[in-house]
Amino acid sequence: MELTTIWFLLVAVLFTGYFILEGFDFGVGMLLPVLGRDDRQRRVLINTIGPVWDGNEVWLITAGGAMFAAFPEWYATLFSGFYLPLLLILLALIVRGVAFEYRHKRPEASWKRRWDTAIFVGSLVPAILWGVAFANILRGVPLDADHEYVGGLVDLLNPYALLGGVTTAALFLTHGAVFIALKTTGDIRERAGALAVKLGVGTAVVAVVFLAWTLSIRSSAAAVVLAVGAALALVAGLAAARVRREGWAFTGTAVAIALAVATLFAALFPNVLPSSLDAAGTLTATNASSTPYTLKIMTWVAVVFTPIVLAYQGWTYWVFRRRIGVQNIPQH
């Protein structure tokens, strides 16, 4: 297997891990005003992701770094052409992170409400825009022969991309509801479990439509198999949520997100950013890559450090694995 293929797969794995882990983070943030009926319940919801949300974002940093080092042409064209949506994602993540840290600094209800709104918006915006971005990557964007983006913002807001944004937001909402049911006790757990099933029905419909549309644009045998697997995993996860098997339900939604992302990358390969104007402008894993020597050095670095990072993050989740409820939140 060529090093360009290996690094394409590694970038895909990194984004897959990011969407699985940050996906339930976004879901919890979006469900904060829905499931948090009072301040103590909202603190429970925030505490379910408190020890892990910042670690989950490391996957995005690593994915961006891997893309920059392994496929600099892809990185340059993507981050210049998608400048505004990616900037909005970055700003939303910054506001969201600040909100987590500052919410508890003052006791006034109005102060906390403002930061709760920031958490909601900072979760909703990336949840939608990531779907818009990846849908456009697969569909193709206006690139000239020099691989320069020559479109505008309107080109990125096409119906397929907007459906992609709705799909990722719906998947993350369902994934987040399942995670809340997995991590909490009492009334919050009951309501989150019931909500996950309700959300899941709509999510399944939207996801199937999006994946079918995706395969009509670009497809391969592997992409078809992965898309079917994603649909089956989501259905299995919802069935488990219905009978309150939260662990299996979370596994189902996580696998569904993983296979959905894998479908996009499988349909995309060997391209990394197709041109909708001229095939000569299309970026592929070959013409967008770094030199073989660079890829070789990066491969050895990844072999050494990736297991360490995975072990550390796995240990973090193990330490904070227990459920929490309002009884664990002191009254102020």
N, C-alpha and C positions, 0 to 999 in steps of 0.2 A: 504494500500500500504506500502511495506517495505521501510525502510529508505535508503537501498542501491539503490532501484529503484528510489526513489525521487532524490537522489544525482546524479544518472546517468542522469536523466532528466535535472537536474540543470546544469550539465557540458555541456550537449547538448545545452541547451538554451544559455549558456554563449558563447560557440563557434559559435552558430548561430548568436548571436548579434554581435560578433567580425567580422565575415565574411560579414555581411550586411554593417556594418559601415566602417570597414577598407577596405572592398572591393571597395567602390567608392573612398576611399583615394588612394589605389593602382592604380585604373583605371585612376584617374587624373594624378598621377605621370607618368604612362606609356604613357599617351597622351600628356604630356608636349611638347615634340619635334614635335608632329603632329599638334596640334591645336594652339600652341604658335608661331606665325610667327615673332614676335619681342619681345623685352624685356617687353614692357608694357602688351602685351597679355599674356606672360608667368607669369607675376606678378598677373594678374587677375586670372589665373588658380590656382596659388598657394594660393591666398587669399580666394578662395572658400572653401578651407579646412583648412586654417590657424588657425581659432579659435577652430577647433574640432579634428584635426588629433591626437593630443597627448591624448585627452580624450578617443578617440576610442580605443587606445591601452590598456587602463585600462581593457577592456573586456578580452584581452588575459592574462594579469597578473592575473586577478581574476579567469579565467578558469584554468590556471596553478596552482594557489593556491588551488582552490577547488579540483582539481585532486590530488594534493599532500596530502591534509588533508583527503579527503574522500576515495581515492583509492591509497594509497602509493605504493602498489605493481605494479599497472598499471603505475604510474608516474615513478617509478624507472626503470622498464624494458623499457618503451618507451623512456625515455631520455638517457638511456645508449645505446640502440640499434639504435636509430635514432640520435645519437650524432652529426654526421657531418652535415646532412641536417638542424637540428635544430640550430646548431651553425652558419651555413650560413644565416639562417633566422634572427637570433639575430644580426649578424654583419651587415646585410643589413638594418635592422631597425635602428641600431645605426647610420650608415652612412647617411641614409635618414633623420633622425632627425637632425643631425649636419648640413646637407645641407640646410634644411629649415631655420636654425638659422644663418648660416654664409653667405648665398648667397648675402645678401644685405650689407655686411660689407665693401665691396670695390666696386667702380664704374666701374672697367675695365670689358670690355665685355668678355675677356678670363677667368677672375675669375668667372663670372657668368655662363659661359658655362660649366666649370668644375663641378660646384655644380649642374647645371641642369642635367648633365650626372649622377651624384651621385643620384639625386632624381629618375631618370628613372631606373637606375640599382637597387637601393634600393627598388623600387616598383615592378619591374619585378621578381626579385629573390624570394621574399616571395610568390608572386602570383602563381608562378609555384610550389614551393616546398611544400606549404601547401596542394596542390592537390595531390602531390606525397605521402606525409606523410599520409594523411587520406585514400587514396586508399590502401596503404599498411596495415593500421590498419584494414580495412574491409577485405581485401584479406587474411590476415594472414601472419605471418613471422616465420622464424625458431626459435622456442623456445624449450629448453629442459625441462625435467621434473621438474627442479627447477625454471622454468619461466625465464631462462636466455637467452638472444639473442645470437645465435651462428652463425648467418649469417654475411655477409659482405655488403659493399656498393652496389655491383653488384646486390645482392638479392633485394634491394630496387628500382633498376632501371629497373623493368620489364615493359612490354608493357602496362599492365593495369594501373600501377602507373603513367607512363609517359602520358598516355591519361588523367588521372586525373589531372595532372599538366597543360596540355593544356586546359582542361575544366575550371578549376578555373581561369586561366589567361584570357581566353576568356570571362567568365562571368563577371569578374571584369572590363575588358575593356569596355564591353557594359554598365555595371552598372555605371562606371565612366563617360562615354560619356553622358548618360542620366542625371546624376547629374550635369554635366557642363551645359547642356542645361537648366536645372531647375534653376541654380544659376546665370546665366550670361545674358547679353543683347547683342543686335546687331549682328555683324558678327560672333562672337564666338558662340553665341547661335545657329545661323542658321547652322553653319558647324558642331557643336557638335550633333545637332539633326539629321542631315543627316547621319553623321558617325555612330550614334547609330543604325540606321535602317540597314545600311550595315553590321556592325559588328554583329548585332543580328541574321542575317540569318545564318551566319557561326557558331555562338555560339549555336544556337538552334540545328543545326545538330550534332555538337560535343557533346553537353550535352545529347541529346537523345541517342546517341550511348553509351556514358559512363554510363548513368543510366540503359540502357538495359543490358549492360555487368555486371554492379553491381548486378542487380537482378538475373542474371544467376549464380552468385557466391554465394550470400546469399540473401535470400528473406523472406518476410512475407506479410500477407495481408495488414498490415498498410504501409509497405514500397512501395508496388505496388501503393496504393492509393496516397501516398505522391509524388511518382515519376510522376504519371500522372498529379497531381496538379501542380508540378513544371513546367512541360512542358507547361501546359495551361496558367499558370501565365506569363511565359516568352513570349509566343505568344501574350497574351493580352497586356503586357507592350510594345512590339514592335509595335503593332497596334496603341496604344495610342501615341507612339513616332512619328509614321508616320503622324498623324494629329496634331502634336505639342501640345499634352496634356501632358506636361512634368511631372506634379504632378502624374497623373495616370500611366504614363510610369515608373516613379521611384518606385511607389508602386508595379507595376508589376514585375520589376526586383528584388526588395527587397524580395518580396514574393517568387519568383522563387528560389533565393539563400537560403532563409530560408527553403523552402520545400525540396530542394536538400540536404541540410545538414541534415535535419530531416530524409530523406530517408536513408542516410548512418547510422545514429544512430539506426533507427528502424530495419534496416537489420542486424546490428551488435548485438543488444541486444538478450540474456542476456550476451553475451560475451563482453569483453572490448578490448581484444587483442588475437585473435585466433592464435594457433600454427599450422604451416603448416607441422610439423613433426609428432607430436603425440598429440592426444586430451588431454592427461594428462598434457601437458604443457600449455594448453589454460588458459588464465586469464579471469575470469568472474566477474560480478558485486558482486558476493558473496565472492569468494576466494581472491579477490584483495582489499577488503574494509577494512576500519578501524573498530575499535570496535563499538558496538551499542551505547555505552555511548558517544564516540567521535562524532559520527554522530548526536546524539541527541543535544549535545551542539552546534554543527555547524548549525543545523537547526534553532535553536532559534536565533543565531547570524545573519543568513541570513534573517530571518523574520523581524528583526529589521532594519538592515542596507541596504538591497537591495532597498526598496522603496525610501530611502533617496538618494541613488546614482542615481537611475532612474529619480527622480524628478530633481536633479541638472543637469544631462545631458540633459534632456528634456528642461529645462529652457535655457541652453546654445544654443541649436538649435533654440529655439524661438527667442532669442535675435539677433542671426545672421541669420535670415531667409530671409533677403532681397537679391535681385539680385544685382550683381555688373558688371561693364563694364570698358572699358578703360577710360571713362570719370571720373571714381573714382580714377584713378591712376595718381598722379602728374608726370610731365615730369622732368627728371634730365638732 
